[in-house]
Amino acid sequence: MERPKVFIEGAGIVWRRQRALWLVYFVGLFLAYLGSYGLTSRVAPALEHSAQTAPRLYHAFDVSALAELAETPERPFVQTNTNYYFFPLLNALFMLFVTGGILANYERNTRLSTGEFFGACGYHFWRFFRLLLYLTIVLIPLYLLTESVDPISGRVDDASISPFTSVYFEIGAWAVILILAMIVRIWFDMAQVIAVAEDERRMHSALGQSARLLGRNFFSLVWLFLRIALIGGIAFGLGAYLWAIVLRPESVWKAIILGQLMVLTLIATRLWQRASEAAWYGRYKAAMEASTPPAPVPAPVPAMAVLN
């Protein structure tokens, strides 16, 4: 399978087809601006009329000043604006829409025209929407499992003499939940790749193929997904450290630029995972086709036998 090459090839695909990266980034930035406009229009007047609160938020992140701002008569943080819910939902639908075009671009590893890209987006949208419904059903038991961690931890704490038993239990429980969530994510990721690469119309069939593929290549796919996530997490953590510790509060524009670089890191990490999964499946499919023996060619029938 040449796994290291798949890992590197995914990064190369994202770099060569970076149009998808900038499309996702700028659409998300525009929707974030629209979604936050109502909040900024309410917070700005409150800060302009507060000679004490504004400096405490400008020169440092003062939690007490933030609490005082929330209690002002303007109540700027009261979430009565539907923008808080509408634009994040719109961004999620947009990502669901463009995923088909992105995967088609990555799976073919060729430059698609604008019409071909958005044609692939529309062609796979309803298939991926059905996959989203399946994902919602699968996540219900996982959500119930997360909700049971605190009650069980409380019972463990009551029954144990040591105060650390419940802490160890919570660490282990959340580690298991994160691993299960990662496996579910890979399962549905590969189902999307199969739906695009094989033009599979039945999403339950794509999920079945993806489950069998994940079962036979579990460690390869999990390690491919996990190490990209670790690299992206380290890069994002470094940016968060610089933003919180190194940058001065007065460096507003530097903080804005660094924050946008952190957002780009998250998007690039996710697209790197998708490109690597598409490249992995392409190599896997080629290996399976190469290992399949050709169908036997029937022997020619003698001419005399045909005449008889």
C-alpha positions as CSV (number, residue, x, y, z in Angstrom):
1,M,0.0,0.0,0.0
2,E,3.0,2.3,0.3
3,R,1.4,4.1,3.3
4,P,4.0,6.9,3.8
5,K,3.5,7.9,0.1
6,V,-0.3,8.1,0.7
7,F,0.2,10.3,3.7
8,I,2.5,12.7,1.7
9,E,0.4,12.4,-1.4
10,G,-2.7,13.7,0.4
11,A,-0.8,16.8,1.4
12,G,0.3,17.3,-2.2
13,I,-3.2,16.9,-3.5
14,V,-4.5,19.6,-1.1
15,W,-1.6,21.9,-2.2
16,R,-2.2,21.4,-5.9
17,R,-6.0,21.6,-5.6
18,Q,-6.0,24.4,-3.1
19,R,-9.0,26.1,-4.8
20,A,-11.2,24.0,-2.5
21,L,-9.3,25.3,0.6
22,W,-9.8,29.0,-0.3
23,L,-13.4,28.4,-1.3
24,V,-14.3,26.9,2.1
25,Y,-12.3,29.5,3.9
26,F,-13.8,32.6,2.3
27,V,-17.4,31.3,2.3
28,G,-17.0,30.5,6.0
29,L,-15.4,33.9,6.7
30,F,-18.3,35.7,4.9
31,L,-21.0,33.7,6.8
32,A,-19.2,34.3,10.1
33,Y,-19.2,38.0,9.4
34,L,-22.9,38.0,8.7
35,G,-23.6,35.9,11.8
36,S,-21.6,38.1,14.1
37,Y,-22.8,41.4,12.7
38,G,-25.7,41.6,15.1
39,L,-23.5,41.0,18.1
40,T,-20.9,43.6,17.1
41,S,-23.7,46.2,16.4
42,R,-24.9,45.8,20.0
43,V,-21.6,45.5,21.8
44,A,-19.9,48.5,20.1
45,P,-22.4,51.1,21.5
46,A,-22.1,49.6,25.0
47,L,-18.3,49.8,24.9
48,E,-18.3,53.3,23.5
49,H,-20.4,54.6,26.5
50,S,-18.3,52.7,29.1
51,A,-15.1,54.4,30.0
52,Q,-14.2,51.7,32.6
53,T,-15.1,48.5,30.8
54,A,-13.6,49.2,27.4
55,P,-9.9,49.6,28.6
56,R,-10.2,46.4,30.7
57,L,-11.2,44.4,27.7
58,Y,-8.8,46.2,25.3
59,H,-5.6,45.8,27.4
60,A,-6.5,42.3,28.8
61,F,-9.2,39.7,28.9
62,D,-11.0,40.7,32.1
63,V,-13.7,38.2,32.9
64,S,-15.3,40.6,35.5
65,A,-15.4,43.4,32.8
66,L,-17.1,41.0,30.4
67,A,-19.7,40.1,33.1
68,E,-20.3,43.8,33.8
69,L,-20.8,44.4,30.1
70,A,-23.4,41.5,29.9
71,E,-25.4,43.2,32.7
72,T,-25.6,46.6,31.2
73,P,-29.1,47.8,30.2
74,E,-28.3,47.1,26.5
75,R,-27.9,43.4,27.3
76,P,-25.6,42.9,24.3
77,F,-25.0,39.2,24.8
78,V,-28.7,38.2,24.9
79,Q,-29.0,35.7,22.0
80,T,-32.3,36.9,20.5
81,N,-30.9,37.1,17.0
82,T,-31.6,34.2,14.7
83,N,-28.2,34.8,13.0
84,Y,-26.5,32.8,15.8
85,Y,-28.3,29.7,14.5
86,F,-29.1,30.4,10.9
87,F,-25.6,31.1,9.5
88,P,-23.8,28.2,11.2
89,L,-26.6,25.9,9.8
90,L,-26.1,27.5,6.4
91,N,-22.3,26.9,6.6
92,A,-22.9,23.2,7.5
93,L,-25.2,22.8,4.5
94,F,-22.6,24.5,2.3
95,M,-19.9,22.1,3.5
96,L,-22.3,19.2,2.8
97,F,-22.9,20.5,-0.7
98,V,-19.2,21.1,-1.7
99,T,-17.9,17.8,-0.2
100,G,-19.0,16.0,-3.3
101,G,-17.0,18.3,-5.6
102,I,-14.0,18.3,-3.3
103,L,-13.9,14.5,-3.2
104,A,-14.4,14.2,-6.9
105,N,-11.5,16.6,-7.4
106,Y,-9.3,14.7,-4.9
107,E,-10.3,11.2,-6.2
108,R,-9.5,12.0,-9.9
109,N,-6.5,14.1,-8.9
110,T,-7.1,16.3,-11.9
111,R,-8.1,19.9,-12.2
112,L,-11.9,20.2,-12.6
113,S,-13.5,23.1,-14.3
114,T,-15.9,25.3,-12.3
115,G,-18.9,23.6,-14.0
116,E,-17.5,20.1,-13.4
117,F,-16.8,21.0,-9.7
118,F,-20.2,22.3,-8.9
119,G,-21.8,19.6,-11.1
120,A,-20.2,17.0,-8.8
121,C,-21.4,19.0,-5.8
122,G,-25.0,18.8,-6.9
123,Y,-24.7,15.2,-8.2
124,H,-23.7,13.9,-4.8
125,F,-25.5,16.3,-2.5
126,W,-28.7,14.2,-1.8
127,R,-26.6,11.0,-1.4
128,F,-24.5,12.7,1.2
129,F,-27.6,14.1,2.8
130,R,-28.9,10.6,3.3
131,L,-25.5,9.7,4.7
132,L,-25.9,12.5,7.2
133,L,-29.3,11.1,8.3
134,Y,-27.5,7.7,8.9
135,L,-24.8,9.5,10.8
136,T,-27.4,11.2,13.0
137,I,-28.8,7.8,13.9
138,V,-25.4,6.3,14.6
139,L,-24.4,9.2,16.9
140,I,-27.5,8.8,19.1
141,P,-26.0,5.9,21.1
142,L,-22.7,7.8,21.3
143,Y,-24.5,10.9,22.7
144,L,-26.2,8.8,25.3
145,L,-22.9,7.3,26.2
146,T,-21.4,10.8,26.8
147,E,-24.4,11.8,28.9
148,S,-23.9,8.8,31.1
149,V,-20.2,9.6,32.0
150,D,-21.0,12.2,34.8
151,P,-23.7,10.1,36.6
152,I,-21.5,7.0,36.5
153,S,-18.5,9.0,37.6
154,G,-20.5,10.3,40.6
155,R,-21.5,6.8,41.6
156,V,-17.8,5.6,41.3
157,D,-16.7,8.6,43.5
158,D,-19.3,7.7,46.1
159,A,-18.4,4.0,46.2
160,S,-14.6,4.5,46.1
161,I,-12.3,5.6,49.0
162,S,-9.8,7.2,46.8
163,P,-10.7,10.6,45.3
164,F,-8.8,9.8,42.1
165,T,-10.8,6.8,41.0
166,S,-13.6,8.9,39.5
167,V,-10.9,11.1,37.7
168,Y,-9.3,8.0,36.2
169,F,-12.7,6.7,35.2
170,E,-13.6,10.0,33.4
171,I,-10.3,10.1,31.6
172,G,-10.7,6.5,30.4
173,A,-14.4,7.0,29.5
174,W,-13.7,10.1,27.4
175,A,-10.7,8.4,25.7
176,V,-13.0,5.5,24.7
177,I,-15.7,8.0,23.4
178,L,-13.1,9.9,21.4
179,I,-11.8,6.7,19.8
180,L,-15.4,5.6,19.0
181,A,-16.1,9.0,17.5
182,M,-13.0,8.8,15.4
183,I,-13.9,5.3,14.1
184,V,-17.4,6.5,13.2
185,R,-15.9,9.6,11.4
186,I,-13.5,7.3,9.3
187,W,-16.4,4.9,8.6
188,F,-18.6,7.7,7.1
189,D,-15.6,9.4,5.4
190,M,-14.8,6.2,3.5
191,A,-18.5,5.7,2.6
192,Q,-18.4,9.2,1.0
193,V,-15.2,8.3,-0.9
194,I,-16.8,5.0,-2.1
195,A,-19.9,6.8,-3.2
196,V,-17.9,9.2,-5.3
197,A,-15.3,6.7,-6.6
198,E,-17.7,3.9,-7.4
199,D,-20.7,6.1,-8.2
200,E,-22.6,4.2,-5.6
201,R,-26.2,5.4,-5.4
202,R,-27.3,3.3,-2.4
203,M,-25.8,4.8,0.8
204,H,-26.5,1.7,2.9
205,S,-24.5,-0.3,0.5
206,A,-21.7,2.3,0.6
207,L,-21.8,2.1,4.4
208,G,-21.5,-1.7,4.3
209,Q,-18.6,-1.5,1.9
210,S,-16.9,1.1,4.1
211,A,-17.4,-1.0,7.2
212,R,-15.8,-4.1,5.6
213,L,-13.0,-1.9,4.3
214,L,-12.4,-0.4,7.7
215,G,-12.5,-3.8,9.4
216,R,-9.9,-5.3,7.0
217,N,-7.6,-2.2,7.1
218,F,-8.4,-0.8,10.6
219,F,-4.9,0.2,11.8
220,S,-3.9,1.6,8.4
221,L,-6.9,3.9,8.1
222,V,-6.9,4.9,11.8
223,W,-3.2,5.7,11.8
224,L,-3.6,7.7,8.6
225,F,-6.4,9.7,10.0
226,L,-4.9,10.1,13.5
227,R,-1.5,11.4,12.6
228,I,-2.9,14.1,10.3
229,A,-5.1,15.1,13.2
230,L,-2.2,15.2,15.5
231,I,-0.1,17.4,13.2
232,G,-3.0,19.8,12.7
233,G,-3.7,19.8,16.5
234,I,-0.1,20.6,17.3
235,A,-0.1,23.5,14.7
236,F,-3.4,24.8,16.1
237,G,-2.1,24.6,19.7
238,L,1.0,26.5,18.8
239,G,-1.1,29.2,17.3
240,A,-3.3,29.3,20.4
241,Y,-0.2,29.6,22.6
242,L,1.1,32.5,20.5
243,W,-2.3,34.2,20.6
244,A,-2.8,33.8,24.4
245,I,0.8,34.2,25.7
246,V,3.1,35.9,23.2
247,L,0.8,38.5,21.5
248,R,0.0,41.7,23.5
249,P,-3.7,42.6,23.8
250,E,-3.0,45.8,21.9
251,S,-1.8,43.9,18.8
252,V,-5.3,43.6,17.4
253,W,-4.4,43.1,13.8
254,K,-1.7,40.5,14.6
255,A,-4.2,38.6,16.7
256,I,-6.8,38.7,13.8
257,I,-4.2,37.5,11.3
258,L,-3.0,34.7,13.6
259,G,-6.6,33.7,14.3
260,Q,-7.3,33.4,10.6
261,L,-4.2,31.3,10.2
262,M,-5.5,29.0,12.9
263,V,-8.8,28.7,11.1
264,L,-6.9,27.9,7.9
265,T,-5.0,25.2,9.7
266,L,-8.2,23.5,10.8
267,I,-9.6,23.6,7.3
268,A,-6.4,22.4,5.7
269,T,-6.1,19.5,8.2
270,R,-9.6,18.3,7.4
271,L,-9.0,18.5,3.7
272,W,-5.7,16.7,4.1
273,Q,-7.5,13.9,5.8
274,R,-10.1,13.7,2.9
275,A,-7.4,13.9,0.2
276,S,-5.4,11.1,2.0
277,E,-8.5,8.9,2.3
278,A,-9.2,9.4,-1.4
279,A,-5.6,8.6,-2.3
280,W,-5.6,5.6,0.0
281,Y,-8.7,4.2,-1.6
282,G,-7.3,4.7,-5.1
283,R,-4.2,2.7,-4.2
284,Y,-6.3,0.0,-2.5
285,K,-8.6,-0.3,-5.5
286,A,-5.6,-0.6,-7.9
287,A,-4.0,-3.2,-5.7
288,M,-7.2,-5.3,-5.6
289,E,-7.6,-5.1,-9.3
290,A,-4.0,-6.1,-9.8
291,S,-4.4,-9.1,-7.5
292,T,-7.6,-10.3,-9.2
293,P,-6.7,-13.1,-11.7
294,P,-8.1,-12.4,-15.2
295,A,-11.1,-14.3,-16.3
296,P,-10.3,-17.4,-18.3
297,V,-10.7,-17.1,-22.0
298,P,-12.7,-19.9,-23.5
299,A,-10.9,-22.1,-26.0
300,P,-11.8,-21.6,-29.6
301,V,-14.2,-24.2,-31.1
302,P,-12.8,-26.1,-34.1
303,A,-14.4,-25.2,-37.4
304,M,-15.4,-28.8,-38.2
305,A,-17.3,-29.1,-34.8
306,V,-19.2,-26.0,-35.8
307,L,-20.2,-27.4,-39.2
308,N,-21.3,-30.7,-37.6
